[in-house]
Amino acid sequence: MNPAKLPPNPYPFQARAIPQVLAKFDSGVKALVLVSPTGSGKTVMAAHVMMDARFKKGACISHRLSINEQNERLLCPTFTPQEFYDGKPDKFGTPDLVIWEECHHSEAPTFTLAR
């Protein structure tokens, strides 16, 4: 992760969301969806969550090359859903945090074929 490329301080609405996500992890919830409007800085929020000390290795999944390129540059290794289901992260090692971009697409037939 390259935190030097991130805004140093999240906006107030982002700063409220980040600890809420971390609190859910602390309560035992391990599958979370952060919902926020387009352009609201979900990548920034994800990066701040990822920078928390409890996470040592992160990975991002997206079906869009442009999102993967951005995340690879700013956050962590990236995978397409097909690579993820085919076991590519095993070669990388098991991440302790996975950011699934555009997760509302995850039940699309093109994603579920590889399962």
Secondary structure, DSSP 8 states (H G I E B T S, - for coil): --GGGS-SS--HHHHHHHHHHHHHHHTT---------TTS-HHHHHHHHHTSTT-S-EEEE-S-HHHHHHHHHHTS-EE-HHHHHTTHHHHH---SEEEETTGGGTTSHHHHTT-
